[in-house]
């Protein structure tokens, strides 16, 4: 058992130093050993073996980023289900009620953003049926 503060965190520091050394070694080896062939074909963006079409500088809709952030948000909230599942048998009905409240709050947020149209990639119904 470690007796001092330094003995406690020395393995963490050692692992961090080794990780940085391995990363630097790999980058250095790839720089020294890698081929440096530059041509038009090598500089083209790779799109699954298909010839790229259009510009890589296209603008994306804000909804694209909004859906991405919402996915991350709900994904992180799903992580809270794992610790709950571990202690569920110990806490019994209390754990069930707490998770029921958690799920109701998550679903209310989900239905709110769904009703607001944040998950709709196409045009909204109002704009779709509006006469010019």
C-alpha positions, 0 to 999 in steps of 0.5 A, spaced: 500 500 500 502 506 498 504 511 504 505 517 500 502 522 495 508 521 490 507 513 491 500 513 489 500 517 483 507 515 480 504 509 476 499 514 473 505 519 471 509 513 469 503 511 464 502 518 461 510 519 460 510 512 456 504 514 452 507 520 450 514 517 448 510 512 444 506 517 441 512 521 439 516 515 437 510 513 432 510 520 429 517 520 428 518 514 425 512 515 420 516 522 419 523 519 418 520 512 414 514 515 410 514 516 403 513 523 401 510 523 394 506 529 392 501 529 386 494 531 384 491 524 386 494 524 393 492 530 395 485 529 393 480 528 398 478 520 399 471 519 399 470 511 399 473 510 393 469 514 389 471 521 385 469 527 389 464 531 387 463 538 389 467 542 393 469 540 400 467 547 403 460 546 402 455 549 408 451 545 412 445 547 415 444 549 422 440 543 423 445 538 422 449 541 428 443 541 432 442 534 431 449 532 432 449 535 439 442 532 441 445 525 439 451 527 444 446 529 449 442 523 449 448 519 448 451 521 455 444 521 458 444 514 456 451 512 460 447 514 467 443 507 466 449 503 467 451 505 474 443 504 475 443 497 473 449 495 477 446 497 484 438 496 482 438 490 486 440 493 492 436 499 492 430 495 489 423 500 489 427 506 490 432 505 484 426 503 480 422 510 482 428 514 481 430 511 474 422 512 472 423 520 474 430 520 470 426 517 464 420 521 464 425 527 464 429 525 458 423 523 454 419 530 456 426 533 453 426 529 447 418 530 445 420 537 446 425 538 441 421 533 437 415 538 437 419 544 436 422 540 429 429 540 431 429 533 428 426 534 422 431 535 416 426 537 411 422 543 410 416 544 416 409 543 414 408 550 414 413 552 409 411 546 405 404 547 404 405 555 404 402 558 397 407 563 394 
